[in-house]
Amino acid sequence: MIQVSITMTGKSYNPNEKYSIFNHELKTFDNLQDAKKWLRDTYGKSKRNRMYVDSKNEAKHIGYVIGFKNADLSHYPVEKWLQQDWIEFREVKTIALS
């Protein structure tokens, strides 16, 4: 089973602003292919950079940082911001408690 952790961050267009976290989601898939299909369907061709974690002997590719422009169209004036979603793939397994 594959779990995808999505940490959503955003900031205004002001270059002096810093990104801050505004939401976090966990999604679960039966396999890696389904998770990658969800990623393509959700983010399309948005700019993505690989995300790595360092281990003792190597850096491991564990996900992506995907950046795009976003806006809240539900009220006026429309608020626009830059968004980066940090997407980490994890393998999940069930364990016996006894």
Secondary structure as UniProt FT lines:
FT   STRAND          2..11
FT   TURN            15..16
FT   STRAND          20..29
FT   HELIX           32..43
FT   TURN            44..45
FT   STRAND          47..54
FT   STRAND          59..72
FT   TURN            73..74
FT   STRAND          79..91
//
